[in-house]
Amino acid sequence: MKSMPHTVSALGHILIAFGAILLSPIVVALIEREYFAIVPFTCASFISVGLGLLCRKLEGKKTNFDKLTRNEGMLIVCLTWMTAAAMGAIPYLFYGLSPLDAYFESMSGITTTGATVLLDFSRYPKSFFFWRALTQWLGGMGIIVLFVAVLPQFKIAGRQMFFAEAPGPTEEKVTPRITQTAKALWCVYIGLTAVEILVLILAGMQPFDAVCNSFSTMAAGGFSPHPQSIMGYENNRIVWIIIVFMILAGSNFALQYRSIARRNIKILFRSEEFRGYLIIILAVSVCLSTVLILGEKVSALDALRNSLFQTVSIITTTGFATADFAVWVVPGQVVLFSMMLIGGCAGSAGGGVKVVRILVWAKYLHREVIQIIHPRVVRPIKIDQKAVPDSIQQQILGFILFYVLLSVISSLLITALEGDGIVGIVGTFATIGNIGPGFGAIGPMGSYGNLSAPTKTILIFNMVVGRLEIIPFVAMLHPRFWKLG
């Protein structure tokens, strides 16, 4: 464990920077004259900065992060997400939330899950809702990606942390240097957020709501300051605008950067994953529209709008709602639940299994069937006309196996604790996939607040493991992982 000081010192730098971010809701508090809200965020900031300075002092000397190992990178990422959620939960304690509920709400925000324990939105000030939305926005692109972009200490070592935070099927960079890649991705992210804010204001949404909803949209998070989510605004223009930006949030940001940099939108459509993503959205939306027209007796236009919105919301793991889909007919709920099993594109703000993994898995199964019929056929699996290496195929199959295993265990435990199979199964997939709302008591107009403490603890674990795509946590279960020296 000789290299552990690297981890502690790196965490110290991150906590100090996060402490500065914790002061940002004070600006909203001053604008809205919510002076009582200054204390919660000031205290949280001091605690975060204080712990950060303590971590740096434990090292005793300047740390050379250039020698950071991949294992340390994964450990730093895991610790960062857990401690950032803890620091982000401190302001919630001042508003009557219990420590567990505060941590649940904070983790749900940071991991862009969007599951809430709040029951009465009228009890909380605007600075409270701004912080909820901001935590999602920070987590959408990734806390580590942000600090790799802005902290010079991680100029070289940031690579290990960058890819540990989003251990997808491939390690994709848009520029030669990892810090420049992080900055490029954040520029796209900030730009799209700013455009959405402007468009929502022009569509009639109040500026504060436009900011909070844009933060949550681009993060694929789903926290809205309105207790009825997007349905509460009763504005169809807003619905269509958010559909467009949810689709972008669930798309690969690296591809979007290349498309913008080269001024060529065709780059997006050359991606097999992006094409598959759009095909799934369109096919499922048509299917769901048909179900709503026949089962809910709604007009074709309303059915199309609501089905497209909810399909995009669930597949991108955003979790916004334009209707209470928890009371839809069962076939409609089944269609939406299937979207919980897919998720957005790799390199996006969306959670879930990811479309590219589903594509590789489907092609793998197809190849196995073909080889049963024709044993001598050599049929490589290709994505974007490129063969997928065997190591990547094994990683994807391993990920799916662990994903299913964790989901089964979590579902069984929660079902036993709550005595409700819907809460157990849907709650598990809604949190491990970072989706948020589910069906029944935890539907889009419901809350996780009435669940038992053990259930909330399991769901918190699901959120962070799902956001980090399981691999870092699985790796840390192996004894050799801890031989960092």
VODRENLUM-730912 format. One record per residue (C-alpha): y, z, x; residue in one letter. Coordinates in steps of 0.05 Angstrom, whole numbers, padded with zeros to 5 digits, always signed. Each point is the difference from the previous one (the first is absolute). Example, Ala and Ser with C-alpha at 12.3 -4.5 7.8 and 13.67 -1.06 7.14 Angstrom:
! residues 2
-00090+00156+00246a+00069-00013+00027s
This chain:
! residues 485
+00000+00000+00000m+00046-00010+00060k+00041-00052-00036s+00014+00042-00061m+00072+00016+00023p+00015-00074-00010h-00018+00010-00073t+00042+00063-00008v+00060-00029+00035s-00003-00065-00040a-00004+00039-00064l+00061+00039+00023g+00042-00063+00008h-00022-00024-00069i+00015+00066-00034l+00070+00001+00029i+00014-00070-00025a-00030+00016-00068f+00045+00062-00004g+00060-00046+00006a-00026-00043-00058i-00008+00063-00042l+00076+00007-00001l+00010-00067-00036s-00007+00026-00072p+00060+00044+00014i+00043-00063-00005v-00025-00009-00072v+00010+00073-00014a+00073-00005+00022l+00013-00064-00040i-00032+00030-00062e+00033+00069+00012r-00069+00032+00003e+00023+00050+00053y-00058+00047-00015f-00046-00056+00027a+00029+00004+00070i-00037+00063+00019v-00072-00025-00013p+00008-00062+00044f+00039+00036+00054t-00054+00054+00006c-00054-00053+00002a+00038-00038+00054s+00009+00063+00043f-00073+00018-00006i-00023-00071+00019s+00048-00004+00060v-00018+00071+00021g-00075-00015+00000l+00014-00065+00037g+00038+00036+00055l-00056+00051+00004l-00052-00054+00009c+00040-00032+00055r+00010+00067+00034k-00075+00012+00001l-00007-00060+00045e+00050+00030+00049g+00017-00066+00034k+00016-00072-00018k-00062-00034-00027t-00021-00069+00022n-00023-00032-00065f-00018-00065+00036d-00069+00030+00015k-00014+00016-00073l-00072-00016-00018t-00023-00033-00065r-00033+00065-00021n+00065+00038+00010e+00036-00054-00039g-00045+00011-00060m+00007+00076+00006l+00076-00005+00003i+00001-00045-00061v-00043+00047-00041c+00040+00062+00021l+00066-00037-00014t-00019-00017-00071w-00025+00070-00016m+00059+00036+00032t+00052-00049-00027a-00028+00014-00070a+00006+00074+00013a+00073-00006+00023m+00015-00046-00059g-00030+00052-00048a+00048+00056+00021i+00058-00023-00045p-00047-00002-00061y-00014+00075+00009l+00073+00014-00019f-00011-00034-00067y-00057+00044-00025g-00060-00040+00025l-00057+00041+00029s-00018-00013+00074p-00061-00042-00021l+00039-00040-00052d+00057-00011+00049a-00048-00025+00053y-00036-00044-00051f+00066-00032-00022e+00023-00009+00071s-00066-00030+00023m-00001-00045-00061s+00069-00025+00021g-00012-00009+00074i-00066-00036-00012t+00033-00042-00055t-00052+00023-00050t+00048+00016-00057g-00043+00053-00033a+00046+00055-00025t-00008+00073-00021v+00067+00000-00036l-00001+00014-00074l+00074+00003-00019d+00047-00047+00038f+00062+00031-00031s-00007+00062+00043r+00016-00036+00065y+00065-00028+00030p+00011-00070+00026k-00006+00021+00073s-00071+00024-00016f-00019-00069-00028f+00035-00035+00057f-00043+00039+00050w-00063-00018-00039r+00017-00074+00003a+00022+00004+00073l-00065+00031+00022t-00037-00058-00031q+00046-00051+00033w-00012+00033+00068l-00075+00000-00011g-00003-00070-00027g+00012-00035+00067m-00027+00060+00037g+00031+00062+00031i-00030-00016+00068i+00024-00073-00004v+00070+00027-00012l+00000+00048+00059f-00031-00052+00045v+00059-00045-00018a+00054+00053+00012v-00026+00050+00051l+00003-00027+00072p-00054+00051+00022q-00052-00043-00035f+00021-00067+00029k-00068-00012+00032i-00045+00053-00029a+00020-00021-00070g-00054-00053-00001r-00055+00053-00005q+00036+00035-00057m+00023-00063-00035f-00071-00027-00010f-00029+00069-00013a+00047+00008-00060e-00025-00065-00032a-00070-00013+00029p-00011-00065-00038g-00050-00055+00016p+00045-00032+00052t+00056+00024+00046e+00057-00046-00018e+00066-00003+00037k+00059-00044-00016v+00034+00009+00068t-00028+00012+00070p+00026+00072+00003r-00024+00051-00049i+00069+00032-00008t+00029-00067-00017q-00056-00011-00050t+00016+00066-00033a+00074-00017-00003k-00015-00069-00029a-00044+00029-00055l+00052+00052-00017w+00055-00053-00003c-00041-00039-00052v-00014+00064-00037y+00073+00023-00001i+00024-00070-00018g-00046-00007-00060l+00018+00070-00024t+00075-00015+00004a-00010-00065-00039v-00040+00035-00054e+00053+00055-00008i+00054-00053-00010l-00041-00041-00049v-00019+00062-00041l+00073+00021-00005i+00019-00069-00023l-00056+00004-00052a+00032+00062-00030g-00034+00058+00035m+00044+00058+00023q+00012+00000+00076p-00037+00066+00013f-00061-00023-00040d+00003-00067+00034a-00004+00032+00069v-00057+00048-00018c-00040-00054-00036n+00010-00050+00056s-00023+00052+00051f-00062+00012-00041s-00013-00074-00014t+00003-00024+00072m-00042+00059+00021a-00052-00017-00054a+00009+00073-00019g+00019+00007-00073g+00044+00062-00002f+00055-00016-00050s+00058+00047-00019p-00015-00017-00073h-00055+00042-00032p-00027-00063-00036q+00000-00042+00062s+00026-00071-00007i-00017+00000-00075m+00057+00050-00010g+00054-00050+00019y-00018-00048-00057e+00025-00060+00038n-00045-00061+00008n+00043-00029+00057r-00013+00063+00040i-00075-00008-00013v-00002-00071+00027w+00042+00018+00061i-00047+00058+00018i-00061-00045-00009i+00027-00047+00053v+00015+00055+00050f-00066+00036-00013m-00035-00065+00018i+00040-00003+00065l-00014+00074+00014a-00075-00015-00006g+00005-00060+00047s-00007+00000+00076n+00069+00017+00029f-00017-00035+00066a-00012-00065-00038l+00065+00011-00038q+00037+00010+00066y-00028-00065+00028r+00017-00036-00065s+00072+00025+00003i+00008-00010+00076a-00025-00072-00004r+00031-00013-00068r-00066-00026-00026n-00030+00031-00063i-00063-00042+00011k-00021+00050+00054i-00016+00050-00056l-00043-00050-00038f-00039-00019+00062r-00029+00070+00000s-00067+00001-00036e+00010+00073-00015e+00068-00012-00033f-00028-00058-00042r-00059+00044-00021g+00049+00056-00017y+00040-00045-00046l-00062-00030-00032i-00027+00070-00016i+00067+00020-00031i+00005-00063-00044l-00073+00002-00022a-00001+00073-00017v+00068-00005-00036s-00026-00055-00045v-00063+00039-00014c+00039+00063-00015l+00050-00038-00044s-00058-00026-00042t-00027+00071-00008v+00068+00026-00022l+00012-00056-00049i-00068+00010-00032l-00007+00076+00007g+00071+00026-00004e+00028-00053-00048k+00063-00011+00042v+00039-00065+00007s-00020-00050+00053a+00065+00010+00039l-00006+00076+00000d-00073-00004+00019a+00015-00048+00058l+00058+00043+00026r-00037+00066-00005n-00066-00027+00027s+00034-00034+00060l+00042+00062+00015f-00059+00048-00004q-00047-00046+00039t+00051-00007+00056v+00017+00074-00003s-00073+00022+00008i-00024-00052+00051i+00061+00015+00044t-00014+00074-00012t+00072+00010-00023t-00016+00037-00064g+00061-00017-00042f-00010-00009-00075a+00032-00040-00055t-00049+00028-00051a-00047+00058-00006d-00062-00038+00021f-00040+00065-00006a-00002-00012-00075v-00018-00074+00003w-00067-00023-00026v-00058+00014+00047v-00010-00072+00023p+00073-00001+00023g-00009+00065+00038q-00063-00028+00033v+00038-00062+00024v+00055+00044+00030l-00051+00046+00032f-00031-00059+00036s+00067-00012+00033m-00003+00071+00029m-00060-00023+00040l+00038-00056+00035i+00070+00018+00024g+00054-00041+00034g+00000-00044+00062c-00011+00025+00070a+00066+00016+00034g+00034+00016-00066s+00026+00064-00032a-00059-00002-00048g-00061+00044+00006g-00071-00009-00022g-00057-00037+00034v+00045-00062+00012k-00011-00071-00022v-00021-00026+00068v-00058+00050+00003r-00022-00021-00069i+00001-00073+00022l-00041+00014+00063v-00049+00043-00039w-00009-00055-00053a-00011-00053+00053k-00049+00045+00036y-00041+00009-00063l+00003-00075-00013h-00025-00015+00070r-00057+00049-00009e-00022-00035-00063v+00004-00068+00034i-00041+00024+00059q-00054+00027-00046i-00008-00071-00027i+00012-00035+00067h-00020+00050+00055p+00020-00047+00057r+00070-00015-00025v+00056+00025+00045v+00060+00015-00045r+00058+00037+00033p+00047+00040-00044i+00070-00029+00004k+00069+00023-00022i+00057-00050+00008d-00048-00049+00033q-00015+00051+00055k-00068+00033+00010a+00001+00075-00013v-00032+00035+00061p-00063+00040-00013d+00035+00064+00022s+00053-00010-00054i-00053-00014-00052q-00036+00064+00019q+00065+00039-00002q+00016-00026-00070i-00070+00015-00027l+00004+00069+00032g+00067+00012-00032f-00025-00020-00069i-00062+00044+00009l+00042+00062+00018f+00050-00017-00055y-00055-00001-00053v-00034+00062+00029l+00064+00041+00000l+00016-00025-00071s-00068+00021-00026v+00003+00069+00031i+00072+00011-00024s-00016-00024-00071s-00060+00046-00006l+00038+00061+00026l+00060-00011-00045i-00043-00015-00061t-00037+00065+00011a+00065+00039+00010l+00038-00030-00059e-00058-00015-00047g+00029-00068-00012d-00032-00064+00027g+00062-00042-00011i+00044+00046+00041v-00055+00004+00053g-00011-00075+00008i+00068-00028-00015v+00037+00056+00034g-00040-00013+00063t+00013-00074+00003f+00073+00010-00021a+00012+00046+00060t-00045-00029+00054i+00029-00068-00018g+00071+00029+00000n+00011-00026-00071i+00023+00063-00036g-00008-00002-00076p-00068-00009-00032g-00026+00010-00070f-00006+00058-00047g+00038+00063+00018a+00022-00032+00067i+00025-00064-00032g+00069-00032+00014p+00034+00047-00050m-00043+00060+00021g-00001+00046+00060s-00047+00029+00052y+00035+00067-00008g-00053+00031-00045n-00059-00013+00046l-00032+00058+00038s+00020+00019+00070a-00067-00023+00032p+00008-00068-00035t+00071-00008+00025k-00024+00017+00071t-00054-00054-00003i+00050-00050-00027l+00050+00016+00056i-00056-00014+00050f-00015-00066-00036n+00073-00021+00004m+00008+00008+00075v-00069-00027+00017v+00011-00060-00045g+00070-00013+00029r-00028+00000+00071l-00058-00043-00022e-00055+00052+00015i-00015-00024+00071i+00041+00053+00039p-00032+00057-00040f-00070-00028+00008v+00012-00007+00075a+00023+00073+00005m-00066+00024-00029l-00035-00023+00063h-00003+00053+00056p+00017-00052+00054r+00067-00013-00033f+00025+00067+00025w-00015-00015+00073k+00069-00027+00009l+00006+00019+00073g
